[in-house]
């Protein structure tokens, strides 16, 4: 059964949160996001629709996790962000 896109993204977020927790900084989140975007570009070049959906959802999940991590004051401080 194929999941709808928002549900697929939230499952990715929940799995990664359980496994890794918050990003320690915005820089860590960016590194993970850059890796996912590179993987998305690879499957776009292959014209593989299902893989594009999967990788796009993974990119969205990482961006969601990064935004959520930035709500943590310690993560903001480690990222050099002003309060």
N, C-alpha and C positions, 0 to 999 in steps of 0.2 A: 504494500500500500504506500503510495507516494504522499509524503507530508506536504502541507502547504508551506510556503517559503517562511513566513514569520515563525511558525512552529519549528521548522528545521533550524533556523537561526538560534532560537531560544534553547533548543536541545544542545547545539554546539556550545553556547555560552555556559549552560549548566555543567556539561561534561568537562570543559576546560576549567571552570571555577573549582570544581571538585578536585581536579588533578593538580592544578597550579596555583589557585588562589589569585589574589589581586596582582597586577603588575607592580613591581617595586618602584618603577619610575615611568614617566612618559617615554623616556628613551627606550626602555625595554619594550614597551607596548609598540612603539614605532618599529622596532626591529622585527618583531613578530608579524606586524601588519605588512611590512615591506616584503617579507618572505612569502606571505600568503598572496600578495598581489603578484609577485613573480610567478607563483604557481598558477594563478588565474590566467596570466598572460600566456603561459605555456599551453593550457587547454583551449584558450581562445584560438590560438594558432592552429590547433589540431581540429578545430570545428566540431568538438565533442560536446553536444548540448548538455547531457547529464553531468559531465564533469565540470562544465561551466557553471551550472546551477550549484553543484557542491562547493566549488571553490569560491564562488561569489558569496554564498552563505557563510563560508568560513571567514572571508574578509569582513563581512558584516558583523559576525560574532566577535571577532578580534576588536573591531572598532567600538562595539558596544561595551566589551570588557574594559577597554582603555578608558572610555568615558566614565564608566562606573568606578574604576580604580582612582580616577582623579577626584572623586568625592571624598576620598580618604586623605585627611590632613597630612599624615606622614608621607604618603606617596607624593602629594603636592610639594612638600618641603624637599624631598629627595630629588624631585624634578626641577627644583629651582624656581617654582612658581610662587608668586606673591599671593598672600591670602586675600 
